[in-house]
Amino acid sequence: MELEQYRTSLEQMVEEKSKDLIAIQENLEATNRRQALFIKVLQIL
């Protein structure tokens, strides 16, 4: 039973970290899009 609890705990940790990493990736992608747009605006000026 102890191993089952440990496994469940590890699965929850992995799920949380995966969600965190997905959120970070989405944030970085949005930042990258804003940066690309900013560079395009500077090239126009």
PDB file of N, CA, C and O in Angstrom, chain B, residues numbered from 101:
ATOM      1  N   MET B 101       0.823  -1.201   0.000  1.00  0.00           N
ATOM      2  CA  MET B 101       0.000   0.000   0.000  1.00  0.00           C
ATOM      3  C   MET B 101       0.865   1.262   0.000  1.00  0.00           C
ATOM      4  O   MET B 101       0.516   2.258  -0.633  1.00  0.00           O
ATOM      5  N   GLU B 102       1.970   1.216   0.697  1.00  0.00           N
ATOM      6  CA  GLU B 102       2.863   2.362   0.769  1.00  0.00           C
ATOM      7  C   GLU B 102       3.421   2.710  -0.613  1.00  0.00           C
ATOM      8  O   GLU B 102       3.523   3.885  -0.966  1.00  0.00           O
ATOM      9  N   LEU B 103       3.777   1.699  -1.385  1.00  0.00           N
ATOM     10  CA  LEU B 103       4.287   1.942  -2.734  1.00  0.00           C
ATOM     11  C   LEU B 103       3.223   2.576  -3.627  1.00  0.00           C
ATOM     12  O   LEU B 103       3.533   3.434  -4.453  1.00  0.00           O
ATOM     13  N   GLU B 104       1.994   2.162  -3.464  1.00  0.00           N
ATOM     14  CA  GLU B 104       0.894   2.725  -4.254  1.00  0.00           C
ATOM     15  C   GLU B 104       0.721   4.215  -3.940  1.00  0.00           C
ATOM     16  O   GLU B 104       0.497   5.020  -4.843  1.00  0.00           O
ATOM     17  N   GLN B 105       0.823   4.572  -2.670  1.00  0.00           N
ATOM     18  CA  GLN B 105       0.711   5.979  -2.277  1.00  0.00           C
ATOM     19  C   GLN B 105       1.879   6.787  -2.841  1.00  0.00           C
ATOM     20  O   GLN B 105       1.704   7.918  -3.296  1.00  0.00           O
ATOM     21  N   TYR B 106       3.056   6.199  -2.804  1.00  0.00           N
ATOM     22  CA  TYR B 106       4.242   6.865  -3.334  1.00  0.00           C
ATOM     23  C   TYR B 106       4.092   7.078  -4.839  1.00  0.00           C
ATOM     24  O   TYR B 106       4.404   8.153  -5.351  1.00  0.00           O
ATOM     25  N   ARG B 107       3.620   6.066  -5.537  1.00  0.00           N
ATOM     26  CA  ARG B 107       3.415   6.160  -6.981  1.00  0.00           C
ATOM     27  C   ARG B 107       2.389   7.243  -7.302  1.00  0.00           C
ATOM     28  O   ARG B 107       2.592   8.049  -8.210  1.00  0.00           O
ATOM     29  N   THR B 108       1.295   7.259  -6.561  1.00  0.00           N
ATOM     30  CA  THR B 108       0.257   8.265  -6.767  1.00  0.00           C
ATOM     31  C   THR B 108       0.806   9.665  -6.521  1.00  0.00           C
ATOM     32  O   THR B 108       0.515  10.598  -7.269  1.00  0.00           O
ATOM     33  N   SER B 109       1.595   9.800  -5.477  1.00  0.00           N
ATOM     34  CA  SER B 109       2.204  11.086  -5.162  1.00  0.00           C
ATOM     35  C   SER B 109       3.137  11.536  -6.290  1.00  0.00           C
ATOM     36  O   SER B 109       3.125  12.703  -6.682  1.00  0.00           O
ATOM     37  N   LEU B 110       3.929  10.621  -6.801  1.00  0.00           N
ATOM     38  CA  LEU B 110       4.834  10.954  -7.903  1.00  0.00           C
ATOM     39  C   LEU B 110       4.059  11.345  -9.155  1.00  0.00           C
ATOM     40  O   LEU B 110       4.441  12.283  -9.854  1.00  0.00           O
ATOM     41  N   GLU B 111       2.985  10.639  -9.436  1.00  0.00           N
ATOM     42  CA  GLU B 111       2.160  10.968 -10.603  1.00  0.00           C
ATOM     43  C   GLU B 111       1.584  12.374 -10.480  1.00  0.00           C
ATOM     44  O   GLU B 111       1.540  13.121 -11.458  1.00  0.00           O
ATOM     45  N   GLN B 112       1.144  12.729  -9.284  1.00  0.00           N
ATOM     46  CA  GLN B 112       0.596  14.071  -9.061  1.00  0.00           C
ATOM     47  C   GLN B 112       1.676  15.134  -9.241  1.00  0.00           C
ATOM     48  O   GLN B 112       1.429  16.192  -9.821  1.00  0.00           O
ATOM     49  N   MET B 113       2.870  14.844  -8.741  1.00  0.00           N
ATOM     50  CA  MET B 113       3.970  15.787  -8.895  1.00  0.00           C
ATOM     51  C   MET B 113       4.312  15.984 -10.366  1.00  0.00           C
ATOM     52  O   MET B 113       4.524  17.111 -10.813  1.00  0.00           O
ATOM     53  N   VAL B 114       4.364  14.897 -11.113  1.00  0.00           N
ATOM     54  CA  VAL B 114       4.674  14.981 -12.542  1.00  0.00           C
ATOM     55  C   VAL B 114       3.593  15.774 -13.271  1.00  0.00           C
ATOM     56  O   VAL B 114       3.897  16.590 -14.142  1.00  0.00           O
ATOM     57  N   GLU B 115       2.345  15.538 -12.917  1.00  0.00           N
ATOM     58  CA  GLU B 115       1.238  16.259 -13.551  1.00  0.00           C
ATOM     59  C   GLU B 115       1.325  17.756 -13.265  1.00  0.00           C
ATOM     60  O   GLU B 115       1.124  18.574 -14.162  1.00  0.00           O
ATOM     61  N   GLU B 116       1.625  18.112 -12.017  1.00  0.00           N
ATOM     62  CA  GLU B 116       1.756  19.525 -11.656  1.00  0.00           C
ATOM     63  C   GLU B 116       2.910  20.174 -12.403  1.00  0.00           C
ATOM     64  O   GLU B 116       2.769  21.273 -12.939  1.00  0.00           O
ATOM     65  N   LYS B 117       4.041  19.498 -12.438  1.00  0.00           N
ATOM     66  CA  LYS B 117       5.211  20.047 -13.136  1.00  0.00           C
ATOM     67  C   LYS B 117       4.936  20.175 -14.627  1.00  0.00           C
ATOM     68  O   LYS B 117       5.362  21.142 -15.257  1.00  0.00           O
ATOM     69  N   SER B 118       4.232  19.211 -15.188  1.00  0.00           N
ATOM     70  CA  SER B 118       3.889  19.274 -16.609  1.00  0.00           C
ATOM     71  C   SER B 118       3.005  20.481 -16.890  1.00  0.00           C
ATOM     72  O   SER B 118       3.211  21.189 -17.876  1.00  0.00           O
ATOM     73  N   LYS B 119       2.026  20.717 -16.031  1.00  0.00           N
ATOM     74  CA  LYS B 119       1.153  21.885 -16.197  1.00  0.00           C
ATOM     75  C   LYS B 119       1.961  23.171 -16.085  1.00  0.00           C
ATOM     76  O   LYS B 119       1.756  24.110 -16.855  1.00  0.00           O
ATOM     77  N   ASP B 120       2.878  23.211 -15.124  1.00  0.00           N
ATOM     78  CA  ASP B 120       3.729  24.390 -14.963  1.00  0.00           C
ATOM     79  C   ASP B 120       4.558  24.626 -16.218  1.00  0.00           C
ATOM     80  O   ASP B 120       4.664  25.756 -16.696  1.00  0.00           O
ATOM     81  N   LEU B 121       5.146  23.558 -16.749  1.00  0.00           N
ATOM     82  CA  LEU B 121       5.987  23.693 -17.940  1.00  0.00           C
ATOM     83  C   LEU B 121       5.179  24.126 -19.157  1.00  0.00           C
ATOM     84  O   LEU B 121       5.664  24.908 -19.975  1.00  0.00           O
ATOM     85  N   ILE B 122       3.966  23.631 -19.282  1.00  0.00           N
ATOM     86  CA  ILE B 122       3.103  24.041 -20.390  1.00  0.00           C
ATOM     87  C   ILE B 122       2.784  25.530 -20.273  1.00  0.00           C
ATOM     88  O   ILE B 122       2.816  26.251 -21.270  1.00  0.00           O
ATOM     89  N   ALA B 123       2.481  25.987 -19.071  1.00  0.00           N
ATOM     90  CA  ALA B 123       2.187  27.410 -18.857  1.00  0.00           C
ATOM     91  C   ALA B 123       3.409  28.271 -19.173  1.00  0.00           C
ATOM     92  O   ALA B 123       3.285  29.330 -19.788  1.00  0.00           O
ATOM     93  N   ILE B 124       4.569  27.819 -18.757  1.00  0.00           N
ATOM     94  CA  ILE B 124       5.807  28.553 -19.041  1.00  0.00           C
ATOM     95  C   ILE B 124       6.059  28.605 -20.542  1.00  0.00           C
ATOM     96  O   ILE B 124       6.420  29.653 -21.076  1.00  0.00           O
ATOM     97  N   GLN B 125       5.871  27.484 -21.220  1.00  0.00           N
ATOM     98  CA  GLN B 125       6.073  27.436 -22.667  1.00  0.00           C
ATOM     99  C   GLN B 125       5.114  28.389 -23.383  1.00  0.00           C
ATOM    100  O   GLN B 125       5.519  29.106 -24.297  1.00  0.00           O
ATOM    101  N   GLU B 126       3.854  28.397 -22.971  1.00  0.00           N
ATOM    102  CA  GLU B 126       2.876  29.295 -23.587  1.00  0.00           C
ATOM    103  C   GLU B 126       3.261  30.751 -23.353  1.00  0.00           C
ATOM    104  O   GLU B 126       3.119  31.585 -24.247  1.00  0.00           O
ATOM    105  N   ASN B 127       3.743  31.054 -22.166  1.00  0.00           N
ATOM    106  CA  ASN B 127       4.176  32.412 -21.854  1.00  0.00           C
ATOM    107  C   ASN B 127       5.376  32.809 -22.714  1.00  0.00           C
ATOM    108  O   ASN B 127       5.429  33.925 -23.232  1.00  0.00           O
ATOM    109  N   LEU B 128       6.330  31.903 -22.864  1.00  0.00           N
ATOM    110  CA  LEU B 128       7.501  32.193 -23.690  1.00  0.00           C
ATOM    111  C   LEU B 128       7.123  32.381 -25.151  1.00  0.00           C
ATOM    112  O   LEU B 128       7.668  33.255 -25.826  1.00  0.00           O
ATOM    113  N   GLU B 129       6.198  31.572 -25.643  1.00  0.00           N
ATOM    114  CA  GLU B 129       5.755  31.711 -27.027  1.00  0.00           C
ATOM    115  C   GLU B 129       5.057  33.049 -27.242  1.00  0.00           C
ATOM    116  O   GLU B 129       5.263  33.697 -28.269  1.00  0.00           O
ATOM    117  N   ALA B 130       4.237  33.466 -26.288  1.00  0.00           N
ATOM    118  CA  ALA B 130       3.563  34.765 -26.391  1.00  0.00           C
ATOM    119  C   ALA B 130       4.588  35.899 -26.354  1.00  0.00           C
ATOM    120  O   ALA B 130       4.475  36.868 -27.105  1.00  0.00           O
ATOM    121  N   THR B 131       5.576  35.777 -25.489  1.00  0.00           N
ATOM    122  CA  THR B 131       6.631  36.783 -25.407  1.00  0.00           C
ATOM    123  C   THR B 131       7.403  36.846 -26.714  1.00  0.00           C
ATOM    124  O   THR B 131       7.743  37.931 -27.185  1.00  0.00           O
ATOM    125  N   ASN B 132       7.679  35.699 -27.294  1.00  0.00           N
ATOM    126  CA  ASN B 132       8.395  35.642 -28.563  1.00  0.00           C
ATOM    127  C   ASN B 132       7.597  36.326 -29.677  1.00  0.00           C
ATOM    128  O   ASN B 132       8.163  37.037 -30.507  1.00  0.00           O
ATOM    129  N   ARG B 133       6.279  36.106 -29.689  1.00  0.00           N
ATOM    130  CA  ARG B 133       5.436  36.759 -30.697  1.00  0.00           C
ATOM    131  C   ARG B 133       5.448  38.281 -30.518  1.00  0.00           C
ATOM    132  O   ARG B 133       5.529  39.027 -31.494  1.00  0.00           O
ATOM    133  N   ARG B 134       5.368  38.731 -29.266  1.00  0.00           N
ATOM    134  CA  ARG B 134       5.405  40.176 -29.004  1.00  0.00           C
ATOM    135  C   ARG B 134       6.749  40.769 -29.417  1.00  0.00           C
ATOM    136  O   ARG B 134       6.807  41.864 -29.976  1.00  0.00           O
ATOM    137  N   GLN B 135       7.811  40.050 -29.143  1.00  0.00           N
ATOM    138  CA  GLN B 135       9.139  40.526 -29.504  1.00  0.00           C
ATOM    139  C   GLN B 135       9.281  40.610 -31.023  1.00  0.00           C
ATOM    140  O   GLN B 135       9.830  41.582 -31.543  1.00  0.00           O
ATOM    141  N   ALA B 136       8.791  39.604 -31.731  1.00  0.00           N
ATOM    142  CA  ALA B 136       8.859  39.616 -33.190  1.00  0.00           C
ATOM    143  C   ALA B 136       8.066  40.791 -33.752  1.00  0.00           C
ATOM    144  O   ALA B 136       8.508  41.448 -34.694  1.00  0.00           O
ATOM    145  N   LEU B 137       6.905  41.052 -33.181  1.00  0.00           N
ATOM    146  CA  LEU B 137       6.094  42.188 -33.622  1.00  0.00           C
ATOM    147  C   LEU B 137       6.815  43.500 -33.346  1.00  0.00           C
ATOM    148  O   LEU B 137       6.813  44.400 -34.186  1.00  0.00           O
ATOM    149  N   PHE B 138       7.425  43.613 -32.188  1.00  0.00           N
ATOM    150  CA  PHE B 138       8.169  44.816 -31.831  1.00  0.00           C
ATOM    151  C   PHE B 138       9.307  45.056 -32.819  1.00  0.00           C
ATOM    152  O   PHE B 138       9.528  46.188 -33.248  1.00  0.00           O
ATOM    153  N   ILE B 139      10.022  44.008 -33.178  1.00  0.00           N
ATOM    154  CA  ILE B 139      11.127  44.129 -34.136  1.00  0.00           C
ATOM    155  C   ILE B 139      10.600  44.569 -35.500  1.00  0.00           C
ATOM    156  O   ILE B 139      11.224  45.395 -36.166  1.00  0.00           O
ATOM    157  N   LYS B 140       9.466  44.028 -35.918  1.00  0.00           N
ATOM    158  CA  LYS B 140       8.870  44.446 -37.192  1.00  0.00           C
ATOM    159  C   LYS B 140       8.517  45.928 -37.164  1.00  0.00           C
ATOM    160  O   LYS B 140       8.738  46.644 -38.141  1.00  0.00           O
ATOM    161  N   VAL B 141       7.971  46.382 -36.047  1.00  0.00           N
ATOM    162  CA  VAL B 141       7.624  47.800 -35.921  1.00  0.00           C
ATOM    163  C   VAL B 141       8.883  48.655 -36.010  1.00  0.00           C
ATOM    164  O   VAL B 141       8.876  49.693 -36.671  1.00  0.00           O
ATOM    165  N   LEU B 142       9.952  48.240 -35.362  1.00  0.00           N
ATOM    166  CA  LEU B 142      11.201  48.998 -35.414  1.00  0.00           C
ATOM    167  C   LEU B 142      11.758  49.043 -36.829  1.00  0.00           C
ATOM    168  O   LEU B 142      12.341  50.050 -37.229  1.00  0.00           O
ATOM    169  N   GLN B 143      11.590  47.977 -37.584  1.00  0.00           N
ATOM    170  CA  GLN B 143      12.097  47.947 -38.957  1.00  0.00           C
ATOM    171  C   GLN B 143      11.323  48.913 -39.849  1.00  0.00           C
ATOM    172  O   GLN B 143      11.870  49.453 -40.811  1.00  0.00           O
ATOM    173  N   ILE B 144      10.053  49.125 -39.526  1.00  0.00           N
ATOM    174  CA  ILE B 144       9.229  50.049 -40.309  1.00  0.00           C
ATOM    175  C   ILE B 144       9.674  51.489 -40.065  1.00  0.00           C
ATOM    176  O   ILE B 144       9.662  52.319 -40.974  1.00  0.00           O
ATOM    177  N   LEU B 145      10.065  51.769 -38.824  1.00  0.00           N
ATOM    178  CA  LEU B 145      10.439  53.146 -38.455  1.00  0.00           C
ATOM    179  C   LEU B 145      11.735  53.546 -39.036  1.00  0.00           C
ATOM    180  O   LEU B 145      12.188  54.671 -38.820  1.00  0.00           O
TER     181      LEU B 145
END
